[in-house]
Amino acid sequence: MKKIVAIFFMLLLILSFVGCDTAKIEVGAENGVAYFNCGTLTPTILLKGETDTKVEDEYFFGKLVKAIEGKATVDPVCECQPIYNVGIDKYTFGLHTHGITISSPMGKNIKVKNIFAVECTEEEINELLDILDSAK
């Protein structure tokens, strides 16, 4: 009986280290199509500016995922300034009137950024901008 209890506790200890962080996201492009992988928890969303403001509206995250997922990437990326910059995890999402630019560092301690963009409908962008306007 002691062996079974010891094995159970060892198994429990090992499994506690195997858990995954479900608030992490992964955004990228493959074969010219954007993908947005996310866990079950809404990650921390920061509206970047002079001071970072936390966006509490979970509806925003769902709208952002829907606006990016499965869209064709745009090349070249525009040079215009975004209306808002939103930080989620290691990614920065620049919201423009015509689409969204997504940038992330290429790796740890590397200054080069991976940047791509997707075009969005006016309706998609306006919904995102309205939520951010109210978060300011």
SENUGU-433978 format. One record per residue (C-alpha): residue number from 0; residue in one letter; x, y, z. Coordinates in nm, 2 decimals, padded with zeros to 4 digits. Layout:
<nutor><num>NUM</num><residuo>a</residuo><px>X</px><py>Y</py><pz>Z</pz></nutor>
...
END
This chain:
<nutor><num>0</num><residuo>m</residuo><px>00.00</px><py>00.00</py><pz>00.00</pz></nutor>
<nutor><num>1</num><residuo>k</residuo><px>00.29</px><py>00.24</py><pz>00.08</pz></nutor>
<nutor><num>2</num><residuo>k</residuo><px>00.43</px><py>00.17</py><pz>-00.27</pz></nutor>
<nutor><num>3</num><residuo>i</residuo><px>00.10</px><py>00.26</py><pz>-00.44</pz></nutor>
<nutor><num>4</num><residuo>v</residuo><px>00.07</px><py>00.59</py><pz>-00.24</pz></nutor>
<nutor><num>5</num><residuo>a</residuo><px>00.43</px><py>00.68</py><pz>-00.31</pz></nutor>
<nutor><num>6</num><residuo>i</residuo><px>00.38</px><py>00.61</py><pz>-00.69</pz></nutor>
<nutor><num>7</num><residuo>f</residuo><px>00.06</px><py>00.81</py><pz>-00.68</pz></nutor>
<nutor><num>8</num><residuo>f</residuo><px>00.24</px><py>01.11</py><pz>-00.52</pz></nutor>
<nutor><num>9</num><residuo>m</residuo><px>00.54</px><py>01.09</py><pz>-00.76</pz></nutor>
<nutor><num>10</num><residuo>l</residuo><px>00.30</px><py>01.08</py><pz>-01.06</pz></nutor>
<nutor><num>11</num><residuo>l</residuo><px>00.11</px><py>01.38</py><pz>-00.92</pz></nutor>
<nutor><num>12</num><residuo>l</residuo><px>00.44</px><py>01.57</py><pz>-00.87</pz></nutor>
<nutor><num>13</num><residuo>i</residuo><px>00.55</px><py>01.49</py><pz>-01.23</pz></nutor>
<nutor><num>14</num><residuo>l</residuo><px>00.22</px><py>01.59</py><pz>-01.38</pz></nutor>
<nutor><num>15</num><residuo>s</residuo><px>00.22</px><py>01.92</py><pz>-01.20</pz></nutor>
<nutor><num>16</num><residuo>f</residuo><px>00.53</px><py>02.02</py><pz>-01.40</pz></nutor>
<nutor><num>17</num><residuo>v</residuo><px>00.37</px><py>01.92</py><pz>-01.73</pz></nutor>
<nutor><num>18</num><residuo>g</residuo><px>00.09</px><py>02.17</py><pz>-01.72</pz></nutor>
<nutor><num>19</num><residuo>c</residuo><px>00.06</px><py>02.43</py><pz>-02.01</pz></nutor>
<nutor><num>20</num><residuo>d</residuo><px>00.01</px><py>02.80</py><pz>-02.00</pz></nutor>
<nutor><num>21</num><residuo>t</residuo><px>-00.32</px><py>02.84</py><pz>-02.18</pz></nutor>
<nutor><num>22</num><residuo>a</residuo><px>-00.30</px><py>03.22</py><pz>-02.18</pz></nutor>
<nutor><num>23</num><residuo>k</residuo><px>-00.01</px><py>03.22</py><pz>-02.43</pz></nutor>
<nutor><num>24</num><residuo>i</residuo><px>-00.08</px><py>03.30</py><pz>-02.80</pz></nutor>
<nutor><num>25</num><residuo>e</residuo><px>00.10</px><py>03.22</py><pz>-03.12</pz></nutor>
<nutor><num>26</num><residuo>v</residuo><px>00.05</px><py>03.44</py><pz>-03.43</pz></nutor>
<nutor><num>27</num><residuo>g</residuo><px>00.21</px><py>03.40</py><pz>-03.76</pz></nutor>
<nutor><num>28</num><residuo>a</residuo><px>00.18</px><py>03.34</py><pz>-04.13</pz></nutor>
<nutor><num>29</num><residuo>e</residuo><px>00.23</px><py>03.02</py><pz>-04.33</pz></nutor>
<nutor><num>30</num><residuo>n</residuo><px>00.20</px><py>03.01</py><pz>-04.71</pz></nutor>
<nutor><num>31</num><residuo>g</residuo><px>00.07</px><py>03.36</py><pz>-04.72</pz></nutor>
<nutor><num>32</num><residuo>v</residuo><px>-00.22</px><py>03.29</py><pz>-04.47</pz></nutor>
<nutor><num>33</num><residuo>a</residuo><px>-00.23</px><py>03.43</py><pz>-04.12</pz></nutor>
<nutor><num>34</num><residuo>y</residuo><px>-00.30</px><py>03.21</py><pz>-03.82</pz></nutor>
<nutor><num>35</num><residuo>f</residuo><px>-00.38</px><py>03.29</py><pz>-03.46</pz></nutor>
<nutor><num>36</num><residuo>n</residuo><px>-00.35</px><py>03.01</py><pz>-03.20</pz></nutor>
<nutor><num>37</num><residuo>c</residuo><px>-00.47</px><py>03.08</py><pz>-02.85</pz></nutor>
<nutor><num>38</num><residuo>g</residuo><px>-00.55</px><py>02.89</py><pz>-02.54</pz></nutor>
<nutor><num>39</num><residuo>t</residuo><px>-00.87</px><py>02.89</py><pz>-02.34</pz></nutor>
<nutor><num>40</num><residuo>l</residuo><px>-00.78</px><py>03.19</py><pz>-02.12</pz></nutor>
<nutor><num>41</num><residuo>t</residuo><px>-00.79</px><py>03.55</py><pz>-02.24</pz></nutor>
<nutor><num>42</num><residuo>p</residuo><px>-00.43</px><py>03.69</py><pz>-02.22</pz></nutor>
<nutor><num>43</num><residuo>t</residuo><px>-00.34</px><py>04.03</py><pz>-02.08</pz></nutor>
<nutor><num>44</num><residuo>i</residuo><px>-00.42</px><py>04.30</py><pz>-02.34</pz></nutor>
<nutor><num>45</num><residuo>l</residuo><px>-00.24</px><py>04.63</py><pz>-02.32</pz></nutor>
<nutor><num>46</num><residuo>l</residuo><px>-00.32</px><py>04.94</py><pz>-02.51</pz></nutor>
<nutor><num>47</num><residuo>k</residuo><px>00.02</px><py>05.09</py><pz>-02.57</pz></nutor>
<nutor><num>48</num><residuo>g</residuo><px>00.08</px><py>05.47</py><pz>-02.55</pz></nutor>
<nutor><num>49</num><residuo>e</residuo><px>00.24</px><py>05.72</py><pz>-02.32</pz></nutor>
<nutor><num>50</num><residuo>t</residuo><px>00.12</px><py>05.48</py><pz>-02.05</pz></nutor>
<nutor><num>51</num><residuo>d</residuo><px>00.00</px><py>05.13</py><pz>-02.10</pz></nutor>
<nutor><num>52</num><residuo>t</residuo><px>-00.37</px><py>05.07</py><pz>-02.04</pz></nutor>
<nutor><num>53</num><residuo>k</residuo><px>-00.51</px><py>04.73</py><pz>-01.97</pz></nutor>
<nutor><num>54</num><residuo>v</residuo><px>-00.80</px><py>04.64</py><pz>-02.20</pz></nutor>
<nutor><num>55</num><residuo>e</residuo><px>-01.06</px><py>04.46</py><pz>-01.98</pz></nutor>
<nutor><num>56</num><residuo>d</residuo><px>-01.31</px><py>04.38</py><pz>-02.26</pz></nutor>
<nutor><num>57</num><residuo>e</residuo><px>-01.27</px><py>04.01</py><pz>-02.35</pz></nutor>
<nutor><num>58</num><residuo>y</residuo><px>-01.49</px><py>04.08</py><pz>-02.65</pz></nutor>
<nutor><num>59</num><residuo>f</residuo><px>-01.19</px><py>04.27</py><pz>-02.80</pz></nutor>
<nutor><num>60</num><residuo>f</residuo><px>-00.97</px><py>03.96</py><pz>-02.80</pz></nutor>
<nutor><num>61</num><residuo>g</residuo><px>-01.23</px><py>03.75</py><pz>-02.98</pz></nutor>
<nutor><num>62</num><residuo>k</residuo><px>-01.28</px><py>04.02</py><pz>-03.24</pz></nutor>
<nutor><num>63</num><residuo>l</residuo><px>-00.90</px><py>04.05</py><pz>-03.30</pz></nutor>
<nutor><num>64</num><residuo>v</residuo><px>-00.86</px><py>03.68</py><pz>-03.35</pz></nutor>
<nutor><num>65</num><residuo>k</residuo><px>-01.15</px><py>03.68</py><pz>-03.59</pz></nutor>
<nutor><num>66</num><residuo>a</residuo><px>-01.01</px><py>03.97</py><pz>-03.78</pz></nutor>
<nutor><num>67</num><residuo>i</residuo><px>-00.67</px><py>03.80</py><pz>-03.83</pz></nutor>
<nutor><num>68</num><residuo>e</residuo><px>-00.73</px><py>03.42</py><pz>-03.85</pz></nutor>
<nutor><num>69</num><residuo>g</residuo><px>-00.73</px><py>03.28</py><pz>-04.20</pz></nutor>
<nutor><num>70</num><residuo>k</residuo><px>-00.67</px><py>03.61</py><pz>-04.38</pz></nutor>
<nutor><num>71</num><residuo>a</residuo><px>-00.42</px><py>03.65</py><pz>-04.67</pz></nutor>
<nutor><num>72</num><residuo>t</residuo><px>-00.11</px><py>03.84</py><pz>-04.57</pz></nutor>
<nutor><num>73</num><residuo>v</residuo><px>-00.02</px><py>04.17</py><pz>-04.74</pz></nutor>
<nutor><num>74</num><residuo>d</residuo><px>00.31</px><py>04.23</py><pz>-04.89</pz></nutor>
<nutor><num>75</num><residuo>p</residuo><px>00.47</px><py>04.48</py><pz>-04.85</pz></nutor>
<nutor><num>76</num><residuo>v</residuo><px>00.37</px><py>04.60</py><pz>-04.51</pz></nutor>
<nutor><num>77</num><residuo>c</residuo><px>00.24</px><py>04.96</py><pz>-04.51</pz></nutor>
<nutor><num>78</num><residuo>e</residuo><px>00.45</px><py>05.24</py><pz>-04.37</pz></nutor>
<nutor><num>79</num><residuo>c</residuo><px>00.17</px><py>05.45</py><pz>-04.22</pz></nutor>
<nutor><num>80</num><residuo>q</residuo><px>00.13</px><py>05.50</py><pz>-03.85</pz></nutor>
<nutor><num>81</num><residuo>p</residuo><px>-00.13</px><py>05.29</py><pz>-03.67</pz></nutor>
<nutor><num>82</num><residuo>i</residuo><px>-00.42</px><py>05.44</py><pz>-03.49</pz></nutor>
<nutor><num>83</num><residuo>y</residuo><px>-00.36</px><py>05.22</py><pz>-03.19</pz></nutor>
<nutor><num>84</num><residuo>n</residuo><px>-00.09</px><py>04.97</py><pz>-03.09</pz></nutor>
<nutor><num>85</num><residuo>v</residuo><px>-00.20</px><py>04.68</py><pz>-02.87</pz></nutor>
<nutor><num>86</num><residuo>g</residuo><px>00.04</px><py>04.45</py><pz>-02.69</pz></nutor>
<nutor><num>87</num><residuo>i</residuo><px>-00.05</px><py>04.09</py><pz>-02.62</pz></nutor>
<nutor><num>88</num><residuo>d</residuo><px>00.22</px><py>03.85</py><pz>-02.49</pz></nutor>
<nutor><num>89</num><residuo>k</residuo><px>00.53</px><py>03.92</py><pz>-02.71</pz></nutor>
<nutor><num>90</num><residuo>y</residuo><px>00.32</px><py>04.05</py><pz>-03.01</pz></nutor>
<nutor><num>91</num><residuo>t</residuo><px>00.23</px><py>04.41</py><pz>-03.10</pz></nutor>
<nutor><num>92</num><residuo>f</residuo><px>-00.08</px><py>04.46</py><pz>-03.31</pz></nutor>
<nutor><num>93</num><residuo>g</residuo><px>-00.09</px><py>04.79</py><pz>-03.50</pz></nutor>
<nutor><num>94</num><residuo>l</residuo><px>-00.45</px><py>04.88</py><pz>-03.59</pz></nutor>
<nutor><num>95</num><residuo>h</residuo><px>-00.48</px><py>05.09</py><pz>-03.91</pz></nutor>
<nutor><num>96</num><residuo>t</residuo><px>-00.78</px><py>05.21</py><pz>-04.10</pz></nutor>
<nutor><num>97</num><residuo>h</residuo><px>-00.72</px><py>04.94</py><pz>-04.36</pz></nutor>
<nutor><num>98</num><residuo>g</residuo><px>-00.59</px><py>04.65</py><pz>-04.16</pz></nutor>
<nutor><num>99</num><residuo>i</residuo><px>-00.37</px><py>04.51</py><pz>-03.88</pz></nutor>
<nutor><num>100</num><residuo>t</residuo><px>00.01</px><py>04.48</py><pz>-03.87</pz></nutor>
<nutor><num>101</num><residuo>i</residuo><px>00.15</px><py>04.21</py><pz>-03.64</pz></nutor>
<nutor><num>102</num><residuo>s</residuo><px>00.51</px><py>04.22</py><pz>-03.52</pz></nutor>
<nutor><num>103</num><residuo>s</residuo><px>00.71</px><py>04.01</py><pz>-03.28</pz></nutor>
<nutor><num>104</num><residuo>p</residuo><px>01.07</px><py>03.96</py><pz>-03.19</pz></nutor>
<nutor><num>105</num><residuo>m</residuo><px>01.26</px><py>03.70</py><pz>-03.40</pz></nutor>
<nutor><num>106</num><residuo>g</residuo><px>01.40</px><py>03.55</py><pz>-03.08</pz></nutor>
<nutor><num>107</num><residuo>k</residuo><px>01.54</px><py>03.62</py><pz>-02.74</pz></nutor>
<nutor><num>108</num><residuo>n</residuo><px>01.78</px><py>03.92</py><pz>-02.73</pz></nutor>
<nutor><num>109</num><residuo>i</residuo><px>01.74</px><py>03.97</py><pz>-03.11</pz></nutor>
<nutor><num>110</num><residuo>k</residuo><px>01.65</px><py>04.32</py><pz>-03.22</pz></nutor>
<nutor><num>111</num><residuo>v</residuo><px>01.51</px><py>04.22</py><pz>-03.56</pz></nutor>
<nutor><num>112</num><residuo>k</residuo><px>01.13</px><py>04.19</py><pz>-03.57</pz></nutor>
<nutor><num>113</num><residuo>n</residuo><px>00.91</px><py>03.96</py><pz>-03.77</pz></nutor>
<nutor><num>114</num><residuo>i</residuo><px>00.64</px><py>04.18</py><pz>-03.93</pz></nutor>
<nutor><num>115</num><residuo>f</residuo><px>00.34</px><py>04.09</py><pz>-04.15</pz></nutor>
<nutor><num>116</num><residuo>a</residuo><px>00.00</px><py>04.25</py><pz>-04.21</pz></nutor>
<nutor><num>117</num><residuo>v</residuo><px>-00.36</px><py>04.15</py><pz>-04.30</pz></nutor>
<nutor><num>118</num><residuo>e</residuo><px>-00.63</px><py>04.36</py><pz>-04.46</pz></nutor>
<nutor><num>119</num><residuo>c</residuo><px>-00.96</px><py>04.40</py><pz>-04.27</pz></nutor>
<nutor><num>120</num><residuo>t</residuo><px>-01.30</px><py>04.52</py><pz>-04.36</pz></nutor>
<nutor><num>121</num><residuo>e</residuo><px>-01.41</px><py>04.87</py><pz>-04.24</pz></nutor>
<nutor><num>122</num><residuo>e</residuo><px>-01.66</px><py>04.70</py><pz>-04.01</pz></nutor>
<nutor><num>123</num><residuo>e</residuo><px>-01.40</px><py>04.48</py><pz>-03.85</pz></nutor>
<nutor><num>124</num><residuo>i</residuo><px>-01.16</px><py>04.77</py><pz>-03.79</pz></nutor>
<nutor><num>125</num><residuo>n</residuo><px>-01.44</px><py>05.00</py><pz>-03.66</pz></nutor>
<nutor><num>126</num><residuo>e</residuo><px>-01.55</px><py>04.74</py><pz>-03.40</pz></nutor>
<nutor><num>127</num><residuo>l</residuo><px>-01.20</px><py>04.70</py><pz>-03.27</pz></nutor>
<nutor><num>128</num><residuo>l</residuo><px>-01.14</px><py>05.08</py><pz>-03.26</pz></nutor>
<nutor><num>129</num><residuo>d</residuo><px>-01.47</px><py>05.14</py><pz>-03.08</pz></nutor>
<nutor><num>130</num><residuo>i</residuo><px>-01.37</px><py>04.90</py><pz>-02.81</pz></nutor>
<nutor><num>131</num><residuo>l</residuo><px>-01.03</px><py>05.06</py><pz>-02.77</pz></nutor>
<nutor><num>132</num><residuo>d</residuo><px>-01.18</px><py>05.41</py><pz>-02.77</pz></nutor>
<nutor><num>133</num><residuo>s</residuo><px>-01.39</px><py>05.32</py><pz>-02.47</pz></nutor>
<nutor><num>134</num><residuo>a</residuo><px>-01.09</px><py>05.15</py><pz>-02.30</pz></nutor>
<nutor><num>135</num><residuo>k</residuo><px>-00.88</px><py>05.48</py><pz>-02.30</pz></nutor>
END
